[in-house]
Amino acid sequence: MNRCRTRVNDKSVGDATVDTGNVVEKSVQFRTRVPLVWKLRSRLSQNGRRRARRLADRFLWPIGSINGAVNSSNAVALTFDDGPDPSVTPRLLDLLGRRSVRATFFLLTNKVTLYPGLLRRMVDEGHEIALHGDCHDRFTSVQFCALSLRLRRAKRDLEGAVGGKIRFVRPPFGAQSLTTYFIARASGLDVVVWGPHAEDWVSQSPESAAARGLRDLQAGDILLLHDGSERPAGEPVLTFDRVRSFELILDGILHAGLRPTTVSEIIETGKARRTAWFRP
Ligand SMILES: [Zn+2]
């Protein structure tokens, strides 16, 4: 049975804007409620949001998701979501190999099933493998028991394919409630979100995506990029050369004296930075 079939219409934030046609099975679907705190947040200015987040993080770090590292020397984490993808991932792996750079890939297990050779290549070339989901459903739209089962099964499947432990999960769209956070933690996964991103789910030039990704990038940050593309059915596929934008981003990172690497490495070199990250 395909657990990822029925579509709902969603507009959201982060990598979510890509996926206006999120897909969930009717039997486990319920209406995504917008929490009061999210409604209040949407009324704040950018600066107000930043101040509120800093204040919340001071108290809520025990339930925080990893969004970077402190004291990580000059390292930044490169992360790629939604793959593996046969049109982008092989060229991306070629690029990373040429530059001797390792990255963290947050994978969808339904795509790993389709392209096991790409997963094998990532592992063989020393990249870190992490979980994005069994498909690109919003965790907050799946009922408690179903999500717990699906996450555990996806983690087990990915570990079987990789032949090692999977430590991290990144919820699709960054959608997370307190309940889904605890389900992830109870499944043996730590939640990783992101800092800067290239908005590479939007059609643009490679130069523009690279400039966005590099704009606020600092040591200890986790940069969000996409080798996969979760486009809703009927929406045009992305045509800009994302691998070219990754190349420009790598150039910019090295030019800034930063060192691109995996999530594990930045939090082991330094200390994980956590933020209270809850969004519908
Ligand atoms: Zn995603």
Residues whose N, C-alpha, C, O or C-beta is under 5 A from the ligand:
A	BS01	ZN	D15 D81 D82 P172 F173
